[in-house]
Amino acid sequence: MGHLSEKAVRRIEEICDSHSKENTPLIMILSDIQNEFGCIPIEVQEIVSVKTGISVAEIFGVVTFYSFFSLEPHGKYVIGCCLGTACYVKGSQKIIDQFCDLLGIQPGQTTEDGLFSIDALRCIGACAAAPAVTINGKIYARVKPADVSMIIAEYKNKEVGAHV
């Protein structure tokens, strides 16, 4: 997020204030911030700490413990590669490796153009479709390494079509 604008700081403070009557508001506050800004970097955590009295260390622990929170912005298309047991034994590591190789990023990173992020997931509950990949909620079943370039092309083509 870089340097926060005054407007962003005010909005983060408003989110904190909107949950001030809750007994344990941190998860709700962080969820609202993640939904609105796409990530929760340290400078945002510091604002939340001041507003709530919760230490930055505790907030950082929560942000880094739960996979749905992120310290950095995600790409437009978030690729989730399931590495749960069923997917892993059916070759999901090769799938995530292929996405990483073709996009030039590692899990937790975003491409320079901001289009793609890759997340390594523990289980997405699609064991019968193993190995499974999700992109913004759409599930791809029984993915093979050879499918990865076509999946990436599908989303890149959406971008080309959107700019025509």
N, C-alpha and C positions, 0 to 999 in steps of 0.2 A: 504494500500500500504506500510505501515511501512516507513522506511527510504528510501528516493528516491536516486537512483543511479545518477551519473553524466550524464549518457546517458539519463535517463528519464528527468532530469532537462533541458538538452539541447533540447530534443524533445518538451517539453512543451513551452520553449522559442521560438522554431521554429514555433510552431502552433500560438502563439501570434503574432509573426512577420508576418506570412502569412496573417493575417487579419488587419494589421496596417493601411491600407489605407481605411478601412471601417469606416463609420460614427458611427455606433453602433455595434461593433464587439463582444460584450461579449457572446451573445447566440451562435454565430458561433464558437467562441473559446472553450467555455465549451462543446459544442456538439462534436467537434473534439477530445477534450481530453477524454470525456466520451467514445466515440467510440473506441479510441485507448487503453485507460487504464482501462476502465470498471467502473471507479468511479472518484469522484473529492473531495478528502479529503482536510482538512484545509491546509496542507502543500503545496498542489498544488494551492489552492486558493491564498496563499501568493505569490507564484511565479507569478501567473497571475496578481495580484495586482501591484507588482513591475514593471512588463512589460507594463501594460496598464495605470497605474495611477488610476485605479478604486479601491475604498476602499474594504478591505476584507469583511466588513459588507455588502456592496452592493452585492458583489459576492456571499457571503453566503446566502443572501436573495433570490437571483435568483436560486441558487442550491437547496435550500430547498423548494422554491415555486413550481417549475416545477417537476412533478412526474417522468419525464424521466431522470432526473439527480439523482445521488446517491452519498452519502458520503462514502459508503462502497461498496466493490465489490459484485456483484451479483453471484449467483450460475450458474452452467452450464445450468440448466433448471430453468427459471423464471416463476413461477406460478402466474398468475394474476387472482384474484377472483373479479368478477364484483360485486360491492355493489350498483350499480345504482338502481333506484326505481323499475323497472320491475324485476330485478334479486332479489333484496332484498325482495320484497313481495312474491316471489316464493321460499324463503328459502336460499338465498346465504350466509347469516351469518352462518348457520349450515354447509355449505360447507367449508367456510374458517376456521371455528373452527375445522372441521375434519382434514383438511390439517395440521393445526397447531398442533393438538394433535398427529397425526401420525408422523410428522417430528420433533416434539420437538422444534419448533421455532415459533416466532410471525411475523406478517407482518413487512416487512422491514429488516428481519434477513435472514441469510444464514446458512444452516446446516454446521456442523464442517467439513464434507467431501468435502464441496464446490459444491455439486451436485445441491441442491435446494435452491431457495429463494422464499419468498411469498410476493406478493404485493397486497394490497387492492386497487382496482380501482373504480373510480366513475361511469363510463359508458364506455363500449367498443363498443356500437352501435350494439349489437346483441340481442336486446330486445325480438325478436321473438323466440330466443333460450334460454330464461331465465329458470333457472339460468345458466349463462355461465362462463366458465373458459378458460383462454388462457395459453398455455405453449409454449414459444418461438414463438408466432404467430399462433400456431395451436389452433383452437377454439373447445372446448368441449361443446356441447349443452345439455340443460335440465339435468344437473348433479344432482345426488342425493348423500346424504352422503355415502350411500353404495358403490358408484362408486369410491370414492376417493382412497381407498386402491388399487384398480385395476389400476387406473391411475398412481399412484406412482410406482407400480410394473412394469408397462410398461416401464418407464424410467430407473428404476434400472436394468431391464433385458437388456436394450440397453447397459448399462455399462458393464455388465457381458459378453455380446456377443462381445463387443469391445476389451475385454482383453483376449479372448480365442485364 
